Amino acid sequence: MSERAGDVADTADQRREQMLRAAIEVIEERGFPETRIADVAARAGTSPALVIYYFKTKDQLLTEALRYAEDAWYEAGTRRMAAIASAAGRLEDLVAMNFLVEIEGDPTSSWLLWLDLWAQSVRLPEVASVRQKFDERWREMITSVVLAGQAAGEFGPVNAEDFAMTLTALLDGLAIQIALADPSVDASRAFELGMRFASGQLGFEWSGRSPAR
């Protein structure tokens, strides 16, 4: 690839990322049903025609924006977990990533995107397919941590896939309550409930403290 072609590709990638960031901001503020392509274009400082050129439809823009946010979330989590020696510590970090302000900033923002994705996936098969892949990736990550912990003798002999399915369902449910501003469930309580469940099922002792950062 020539230097000029490489510059063009870099510019296109940067423009696409700018649109995705704008889409995330607008969808979080207004909700997906009320978000227009024109709103995203205005936030990104570009034209609606260019947004359509890159993403074709508003549904695709939603799924791509969430994919972008998810990839960044996993990348940050993978870097953190690489520095944690124990499987129990890595699992604790995964649970913390869902809720705690000191881990990832505003804990409700990404969940607002997920609420919109779930709502759209009920009626749109193409969105449902993306949602399924996201959930599979999340469960597989937890399963791999559990299997590593079992191999190291840290965790008891539970079915790792069943545990991952149950834990993710619990975390999703708690996160929905946080996103809806339920006064009985804040981020710290959700984290504690998730860790109580995980430590009880896997048979390891949890300190009861939030991860230090």
C-alpha positions in Angstrom: 0.0 0.0 0.0 1.4 3.4 -1.0 1.9 6.1 1.6 -0.9 8.1 0.1 -3.3 5.2 0.2 -2.4 4.6 3.8 -3.1 8.2 4.7 -6.5 7.9 3.0 -7.3 4.7 4.9 -6.2 6.3 8.2 -8.4 9.3 7.5 -11.4 7.1 6.7 -10.9 5.1 9.9 -10.7 8.3 12.0 -13.8 9.6 10.4 -15.7 6.4 11.1 -14.6 6.3 14.7 -15.7 10.0 15.1 -19.1 9.0 13.8 -19.3 6.0 16.2 -18.4 8.2 19.2 -21.0 10.7 18.1 -23.6 8.0 17.8 -22.9 6.7 21.3 -23.3 10.1 22.8 -26.5 10.9 20.9 -28.1 7.5 21.6 -27.3 7.7 25.3 -28.8 11.2 25.5 -31.9 10.7 23.4 -32.5 7.0 23.1 -32.3 5.0 19.9 -35.9 5.6 18.7 -35.5 9.4 19.0 -32.0 9.5 17.4 -31.8 10.6 13.8 -29.0 10.2 11.3 -29.0 14.0 11.1 -28.4 14.2 14.9 -25.4 11.9 14.7 -24.0 13.8 11.6 -24.4 17.2 13.4 -22.6 15.8 16.5 -19.8 14.4 14.4 -19.5 17.6 12.3 -20.3 15.9 9.0 -23.2 15.4 6.7 -26.1 12.9 7.0 -25.1 11.5 3.5 -21.7 10.6 4.8 -23.1 8.8 7.8 -25.4 6.8 5.6 -22.4 6.1 3.3 -20.5 4.5 6.2 -23.4 2.7 8.0 -26.3 2.3 5.5 -29.1 2.3 8.1 -29.8 3.5 11.6 -30.0 0.0 12.9 -26.5 -0.8 11.6 -25.3 2.4 13.2 -26.6 1.2 16.6 -25.0 -2.2 16.3 -21.7 -0.8 15.1 -21.6 1.9 17.9 -22.2 -0.8 20.5 -19.6 -3.0 18.9 -17.1 -0.1 19.1 -17.9 0.5 22.7 -17.7 -3.2 23.5 -14.4 -3.7 21.9 -12.9 -0.8 23.8 -14.4 -2.2 27.0 -12.9 -5.7 26.4 -9.5 -4.2 25.4 -9.3 -2.2 28.7 -10.4 -5.3 30.7 -8.0 -7.6 29.1 -5.1 -5.2 29.9 -6.1 -5.0 33.5 -6.7 -8.8 33.9 -3.3 -9.6 32.5 -1.7 -8.0 35.6 -3.9 -10.0 38.0 -2.3 -13.3 39.1 -5.3 -15.2 40.5 -8.5 -16.3 38.6 -10.6 -15.1 41.6 -9.0 -11.6 41.2 -9.7 -11.7 37.4 -13.3 -12.7 38.0 -13.7 -9.9 40.6 -12.4 -7.5 38.0 -14.9 -8.7 35.4 -17.8 -8.2 37.8 -16.5 -4.7 38.8 -16.2 -3.7 35.1 -20.0 -3.8 35.0 -20.8 -1.5 37.8 -18.1 0.4 39.6 -17.6 4.1 38.8 -13.9 3.9 39.6 -13.4 1.1 37.0 -15.0 2.5 33.9 -16.5 5.9 34.5 -20.3 6.3 34.4 -21.6 2.7 34.9 -25.0 3.5 33.4 -23.9 4.8 30.0 -23.1 1.6 28.2 -26.1 -0.1 29.7 -28.3 2.5 28.2 -27.0 1.4 24.8 -27.7 -2.2 25.7 -31.3 -1.4 26.7 -31.8 0.0 23.2 -30.1 -3.0 21.6 -32.3 -5.4 23.5 -35.4 -3.5 22.6 -34.5 -3.5 18.9 -33.4 -7.1 18.8 -36.9 -8.3 19.7 -38.2 -7.2 16.3 -35.1 -7.0 14.0 -33.3 -10.3 13.2 -30.1 -8.5 12.1 -29.9 -6.7 15.5 -30.8 -9.9 17.3 -27.9 -11.7 15.7 -25.4 -9.0 16.9 -26.9 -9.2 20.4 -26.4 -13.0 20.4 -22.7 -12.7 19.5 -22.1 -10.1 22.2 -23.7 -12.3 24.8 -21.7 -15.3 23.6 -18.4 -13.4 23.8 -19.2 -12.3 27.4 -20.1 -15.8 28.6 -17.1 -17.3 26.9 -14.8 -14.8 28.7 -16.3 -15.7 32.1 -16.1 -19.4 31.3 -12.5 -19.2 30.4 -11.7 -17.5 33.8 -13.6 -20.2 35.7 -11.9 -23.0 33.8 -8.5 -21.4 34.6 -9.5 -21.1 38.2 -10.5 -24.8 38.4 -7.3 -25.9 36.8 -5.3 -23.8 39.4 -7.4 -25.3 42.3 -9.0 -22.0 43.1 -12.6 -22.9 42.2 -14.8 -25.8 42.9 -16.1 -28.3 40.4 -19.1 -26.4 38.9 -20.1 -26.5 35.3 -18.3 -23.5 34.0 -20.7 -22.8 31.1 -23.8 -23.0 33.4 -22.1 -20.7 35.9 -21.3 -18.2 33.2 -24.9 -18.2 31.9 -26.3 -17.7 35.4 -23.8 -15.0 36.4 -24.3 -13.0 33.2 -28.1 -13.1 33.7 -27.7 -11.9 37.2 -25.3 -9.1 36.2 -27.6 -8.0 33.3 -30.6 -7.9 35.6 -28.8 -5.8 38.2 -27.4 -3.5 35.5 -30.9 -2.9 34.2 -32.0 -1.8 37.7 -29.1 0.7 37.8 -29.8 2.0 34.3 -33.4 2.6 35.4 -32.2 4.4 38.6 -33.9 2.0 41.0 -33.2 3.5 44.4 -32.7 0.0 46.0 -29.8 -1.0 43.7 -26.7 1.2 43.3 -23.4 0.2 41.7 -21.7 -0.9 44.9 -24.6 -3.1 46.0 -24.8 -4.7 42.6 -21.1 -5.4 42.7 -21.4 -6.9 46.2 -24.4 -9.1 45.2 -22.6 -10.4 42.1 -19.5 -11.3 44.1 -21.4 -13.0 46.8 -23.1 -15.2 44.2 -19.8 -15.9 42.4 -17.8 -16.7 45.5 -20.6 -18.9 46.9 -21.0 -20.9 43.7 -17.3 -21.3 43.0 -16.2 -21.9 46.6 -13.6 -19.2 47.1 -13.3 -16.6 49.9 -14.1 -13.1 48.8 -12.6 -10.2 50.8 -15.8 -8.2 50.6 -13.9 -5.1 49.4 -14.1 -3.3 46.1 -11.1 -3.8 43.9 -8.3 -1.3 44.6 -7.5 1.2 41.8 
